[in-house]
Amino acid sequence: MTSEEARRQAQAEELTLRLADNKTGYYGVSLAKKPGLLKPYQAALKRGGKTVNLGRFATAEEAALCVARSPEGRAAA
């Protein structure tokens, strides 16, 4: 999924890709430290005091969409 496709999908699902002041620009999304990965963006959030990894993605927007689809992401919107 491209960045634009992820943004359109979020809009279609009426989800908000939460912005953050980090390297990726999105809440719950980080960039892998190892260069050259096909899916360098990691989506993660806190649930019950523990970090839950939601997966790795090709684009920051796709990872942000995954976070937005989570119960925590929906509640934050």
Secondary structure, 3 states (H helix, E strand, C coil): CCHHHHHHHHHHCCCCCCECCCCCCECCEEECCCCCCCCCEEEEEEECCEEEEEEEECCHHHHHHHHHHCHHHHHHC
